Amino acid sequence: MATTFTAAEIAEVTALAERARAADGVAPFSDDLFPAARSGATTAALTARSDAGALAGAAYAAPQGDRLAAELVVDPALRGHGLGGELLAGLLAAVPGELWLWSHGDHPAAAALARRHGLARARELLQLRRRIAPGSLPEPVLPDGVRLRPFVVGRDEAAWLEVNNAAFDWHPEQGGQTLDDIRSAEAASDFDPAGFLLAVDADDRLLGFHWTKVHPHDPNPGPDGVDEPIGEVYVLGVAPAAHGRGLGGALTEAGLRHLADVAGVRTVTLYVEGDNTAAVRLYERSGFTRHAVDVAYRRD
């Protein structure tokens, strides 16, 4: 059983994922997990091929925060022949112990597949969206003594790690970030420090942040959606000691204003845990509505 894809297989898997995205209106792999497949950081990598030798399906498992997670995809033209079940059975055999399997878009076929293999529906990740337009968003109202400034590479990493890890100590992926993690993010093509907004006090102590991103293509346009550049509320966090001061709402509005007026996108997306009621209410008050849901099925 292979633990990684070859370079040739990565090219095939990437093309297969794009065909699935075009057919389903949702990407089968996440920006958070698929980089592990590209870099060879997987613990299992499986492929299925047609009689003609073409790639018909693929699956892989890789660390995601403090867990091991997996994703799989079957060519839209070759579904209904048991390939998904074969790939999932191969994953479960190759990866012992706890495993989380993502279904992006909560596909009914994935739910049926999970039931057949005894996997429990364990986590819902909501995707919320709203439309924005240049000049339409008001100046954010910040608490007294608080100002906004952009993230400075080489200076703000330690402060960000402290606030982020305190704000997300409960989160399986976002909590426990390391210096290597933030440096890797800084090296990515979609990292823009101008869109990484920090709320600081008079002594420049970090109180909260809104890290935005711009993606050149919409990974989840829906079957009838328009594939256009899309902004993302990538991570928004407030230091526990600064809760109750309205920073969450102010940072949300500041990031949206940057995406509308500076980045020039027209749609903004974000992901939030389905059981994080306070965060869902915050974003709904800012005009976001539910667009899709990703589900993680778990084998204990």
N, C-alpha and C positions, 0 to 999 in steps of 0.2 A: 504494500500500500504506500503510495507516494505521500510525502509530507508537504511538497511544494509543487507548483506548476513550473514547467520549463518556460523559457522566454517565448517560444513558439506557441505554447498553450495559452500563455497570458494574452497574446494578441488574438487568439481565437476566442477566448472567454470574453474579452472586452467587446469584440464584435457581436458575440452572442447576446451579451447583456444589452447592447444597444438595440438589437432586433426585438428583444423582449420588452424593452422600454417603449419602443414605437408601437408595439402591438397592445400592450396593457395600459399605457398611460402612466406607468409608475416604474421606476428603476428597481431591478431585482437586488442590487447590491448598494450598500450605503457608503457615503464618502468617509464614514468613520471606520469601517471595517475592511473595505476592499483594498486600501493601500497596503494592508498586511499581505494580501495575496500578491500584489505587484512586487513587494520587496522580499518575498520569500520567508516572511515571518509566520507562516501558517503551520499548524500541527497536523493537518490532513488536507489533501487536495485530490479530488476525484473527478474523472471525466467519463462520459458515456458517448459512444459514437454510433452513427448510423451504419447500415450495411455497406454504404459507399465510403465509409471512413471519415465523414464530416462530423464535426463536433455537434452532438445532439443535446448535451446537458453537462453541467458542471456543478460542483459543490466544494466547499472548503470550510475549515474551522480555524479560528485564530483567537488569541487573547483580545478581550475587549474590557478594559478596566480590570477589575478583579475577577472576571469570569471568562469562560471559554464560550464563544458564540460561533454560529455557523449561518451560512446563506447558501441557497442553491437555486438554479434556474434550469428550465428545460426549454428548448427551442419551441416557439409557438406553433410551428408547422408540424411538430412531432409529439405533441401532447396527447394524452389519452391512451398511451401504450405501456404505462407502468414504469417509465424511466424515472419519474420523480420518486416513486417508492424505492426503486433500486438504489438511487443515489442516497436517499435518506437512510436506508438500511446499511449502506456502506459506511456512511458517516458515523452512525451509532455503533457500528462494530469497530471502527478505527479509533474512536475517541471514548475512552472509559470515563465513568464518573459523570459529574454534573455538566450539562450542555444546554445552551440556549439557542434556539433556532428562530431566526427572524423571518416573518412574512410581511413584506412591504405592501401596503394597500389592503391588508386583511383579506387576502384572496380566499374564496370558499374552498377551492381545491386544496390549498395549504391547510385549512382547518380540518378537512376530511383526512388528509394525509397524517396530520398530527394525531388525530384520534386513533387512527389505525395502528399507530406506533406507540400509543400510550403516553403521549406528551401532553402536559397540562398548560392551558392558557395562563400565563403568569404575569404578563406585563403589557400595558398598552401605552404607546407613545403617540400622542395626538400631533397632527400637523395642522397648524392654524395659519390663516392667510388674511391679508387685507390689501386693498389697492391704495396707492398713494400718488400724489402729483406734486410737481415743483411749486413751491410757494403756498401750499395749502396747509402746512402744519405750523402751529404757533411756536414761539420761543418757549423752551421748557422753563418751568418755574422751579428753581433750585432753593433748597433751604438756605437760611442766612449763613454766611461764612463758607459756602461750598461753591466751587467753580469746576468747570470742565476743561480738560486738556487732552490731547492725544497721547497715546502710549509712546514711550521713547525706548527704542531697542537699545539694549545694553545698560539700561538704567532701572527699568521698572519691573524686571522679571521677578525678583525676590518678593517685592510687595504684592504683585499680582498673585503669585503662588500662595502667599499667606492668606489673602482675602478669599481667593477662589476655593482653596481647600477647606477653609472654615465655613464658607457659604454652602458648599456642596459635600460636606462630610458624609452625608447619607446616600450620595449618588454613586452607582457602581462604575460609571465611566468618568464623569467629570471630577469627582473627588479624587484625592491622591495624585494630582498632577505633579510632575517633576520638572526640574530645570531642563532636562533633555526633551521633555514633551513640548515645552514652550519654544525652545530653540528649533525644534523640528517644525513647529507651526510657523515660525518666523521665516523659515526657508522655503515654505510652500508658495506657489505662484499666486494663490488667492489671498495672501496676507497683505493687509494694507493698514499700517499703523495710524493713518489719518482717520480711519473708520473704527478704531479701537479706542473708545472714549472712556476716560477715567474721571471719576468724581473725587476731588481731593479737598481737604480743608485748608485753612490759612497756612499751616505748616507743611503742606504738600503730602499729608498722610492720606493714603488711599482709603476711601470709604465705600466705593462701589465702581462698577465698570459695565460697559455695554460694548461687546465685541461683535461688530457686524462683518458680514462678508457679501461679496457679489459673485454670483455664478454666471458664466456666459450662457449656459443653457439651463432650462427648467428641468430638473430631474423627474418631476411628477406633474406634468401638464394636464393629466387626465386625457381620456380618449378624444375629446373635442377641444383640448386646450391649445393655446398658442405657445410655441417653443421660443421664448424670449429670455433675455437676461433677467435674473431674479435676485433680489436682495434677501439676506437672511439675518434674523436676530440669532446669531450663533451662540453666544453665551451672555447672559445678563446676571450679575450677582451683586449682592450688597453684604458688606461685612456685618456679622451678627450684632456688633455693638452699635451699628448705625441704623438698625431697623426702627420703624415707626416714624421716620422723618420725611416720608414721601419720596425717597430716592429712587425706588423702583419705577414709579410712574414717570418721574422726571428723566431718568436714564432711557426709558423706553422711548419717550417722545424725542429726546435728543438724537438717538440712533436712527429713528425713522426719518427725522428731518435731514440728517446727513445722507441717508440713502436716497431720499427724494431730490434734494437740492444739489448735492455734490456728485453722488454716484449716478443719478439719473435713472434709476429703475422705477418701474410702475407697479410692481407687485413685491410684497415682502412676505416671507414665510418664516415659521419658527416651529420648533419641536418642544413639547412639554409633556411631562408625565401625566397620564390620565388621572391619577389619584392626587395630583398636586393642585388641590382645589383653589388655594390662594393665588397661585401663579396663573391658572386658567382664568380666574375672575379678573386679575390685573390686565391680562391681554385682551379679554373680551371688552373691558371698559375702554381699551385703546382702539377698538374697532375690528379686532380679529374675529374670524369665524372659522368653524371647523372645515378643513379641506379633505383630510384623509386620516387614516389611523394605521400605524404599524404595530404588529403584535409579535411578542416573543413567546414561544412555546418552550417549556423546560422539561428536561429529563433530570430528575434528582440524582 
